[in-house]
């Protein structure tokens, strides 16, 4: 199973600092670390939940009263998330949020199915591949573990080696788990890191390659497509490696927005870079298409859902794009018209597209008409929690995580 969305690793990206600021850290404490994040902030402020709409359901807009559904169930969780897309997953009848203990809830009833103390590092990605949930071990013992999602039973465990510190999974396919780890010096310090592939059956190291001096193991997003492992990092590198050997195929610099998720579609990697959304060939890095947003706006994180790329910009415009060509399918200003908060993660069930917002305490989960982008409703738990919303779906329900609260909504 290839990753279609980027996976974040680490705790130090500017986006995460901003989310932590919303959770109680003062902006003064962050200081100059927030410089250069204008595109992250220009997405609407407090009180931006869209009001009820008056358009009819038939024309792709919201129902007449614009009311969000009542949750099927709501649970308090042990979730410790940082707002990255892979911190909430729905699989095999359960929904799981990154935290300690790692807890799986029954998707239909909300009842706890299993709990795993020290199962995962809080905020670490929950990577799914070939029926296994792969985790950075919460034991901090240098291991990577795999579990059966429906039962929580351990199915696989691997260690990169004593000379490496805490290997962090970044991507997975049907054969290998890809990790990044610090290379330890004799005095226990580390100045370099390694990227490696672990066999997902035996746990043996398939290959390992030292990354360039100055690269970091934090802030990495990665995806796999066939023979290509693609990743970005906090140093604004976009890199492609061969999954069989680990050898670098190509690398190039990106802009300041490269530390967020990207999309891989067939033979393309699609990366938002400020005002431009660019597609590069996986084989050689050549640009295949580019889309530009309006002046003074920036693209947010993209999602690839059922072969359509959905992305919002900081001007509160929602785009549906054909990923192979960059052709615009539709553009919606419904959020701008309603003063709505910009979504940064998307899932889809039937004819409805669901988008989770970031930072705004009155954001939440928007429901859009998937054919034209009309805004149907916005769900908000009114908790006042500033942490980012996350969404996942099992095809029957929408799971919305906000801080410690997990809600199940009818799809």
Secondary structure, 3 states (H helix, E strand, C coil): CCCCECCCECCCCHHHHHHHHHCCCCHHHHHHHHCCCHHHHCCCCCCCCCCCCCCCHHHCCCCCCCCCCCCCEEEECCECCCCCHHHEEEECCEEEECECCEEEEECCCCCEEEEECCCCCCCCCCEEECCEEEEECCCCCCEEEEECCCCCCEEEEEECCCCEEEEEEEEECCCEEEEEEEECCCCCCCCEEEEEEEECCCCCEEEEEECCCCCCCCCEEEEEECCEEEEECCCCEEEEEECCCCCEEEEEECCHHHHCCCEEECCEEEEEECCEEEEEECCCCCEEEEEECCCCCCECCCEEECCEEEEEECCCCEEEECCCCCCEEEEECHHHHHCCCCEEEEEEECCEEEEEECCCCCCCEEEEECCCCCEEEEECCCCCCCCCEEEEECCCEEEEEECCEEEEEEC
